[in-house]
Amino acid sequence: MEQQLTIPLLKQLQAKGYTMLVSEQRAGGDDTCVVTPQKWDVEEFITGDLAKKGEDFELLIIEDELLQQCAEEDLKRYRVEL
């Protein structure tokens, strides 16, 4: 089931222990992207091999998105696969 990404949804996912939202590919021609929540260690991801290989990934770090107080408008291009 897909759900539109919103600030409240980011907070819910963070409360459940999710740290990142990841897609195996970048946004398509319509500029939308379906992401999947992950409970990955952020520091380990950034310094590990997966990040180096993840150049084609669309990646959102939940904590960063909440700290930046991103606008709901910025999140409209993302849908979350739950």
C-alpha positions in Angstrom: 0.0 0.0 0.0 1.4 3.4 -1.0 0.8 6.6 1.0 1.7 10.2 0.3 4.7 11.3 2.3 3.9 14.0 4.8 5.5 15.5 7.9 3.1 13.5 10.2 4.0 10.3 8.4 7.7 11.1 8.7 7.2 11.5 12.5 5.2 8.2 12.7 7.9 6.3 10.9 10.7 7.8 13.1 8.7 6.8 16.2 8.6 3.2 14.9 12.4 3.2 14.5 12.8 3.9 10.8 15.8 6.0 9.9 15.7 6.3 6.1 13.4 6.2 3.1 15.0 4.5 0.1 14.1 3.8 -3.5 16.2 1.6 -5.8 16.0 4.3 -8.5 15.7 8.0 -8.9 12.4 9.7 -9.6 10.9 9.0 -12.9 9.9 11.3 -15.7 6.8 12.4 -13.8 9.1 13.4 -10.9 7.5 11.0 -8.4 9.3 8.5 -6.4 8.1 5.5 -4.3 10.3 5.0 -1.3 10.5 2.2 1.3 11.2 2.8 5.0 14.4 1.2 6.3 15.8 0.8 9.8 19.4 1.2 8.8 22.2 2.7 10.9 22.7 6.1 9.2 26.4 6.4 10.1 27.1 2.9 8.9 25.3 3.5 5.7 27.1 6.8 5.0 30.6 5.3 5.6 29.9 1.9 4.2 30.0 0.3 0.8 26.2 0.5 0.3 26.3 4.3 0.1 29.1 4.2 -2.5 27.1 1.8 -4.6 23.9 3.7 -3.9 24.5 6.5 -6.4 21.3 5.5 -8.2 19.3 5.4 -5.0 16.8 8.1 -4.0 17.5 8.5 -0.3 15.9 10.5 2.4 17.2 10.5 6.0 14.1 10.9 8.1 15.9 12.9 10.9 17.4 15.3 8.4 14.0 15.9 6.7 12.4 16.7 10.1 15.3 18.9 11.2 15.2 20.9 8.0 11.5 21.4 8.6 10.9 20.6 4.9 7.7 21.9 3.4 4.8 19.5 2.7 5.1 20.8 -0.9 8.6 19.4 -1.1 7.4 16.0 0.0 4.6 15.7 -2.6 6.9 13.9 -5.1 7.3 11.0 -2.7 5.0 8.1 -1.9 5.8 5.6 0.8 5.4 1.9 0.3 4.1 0.6 3.6 
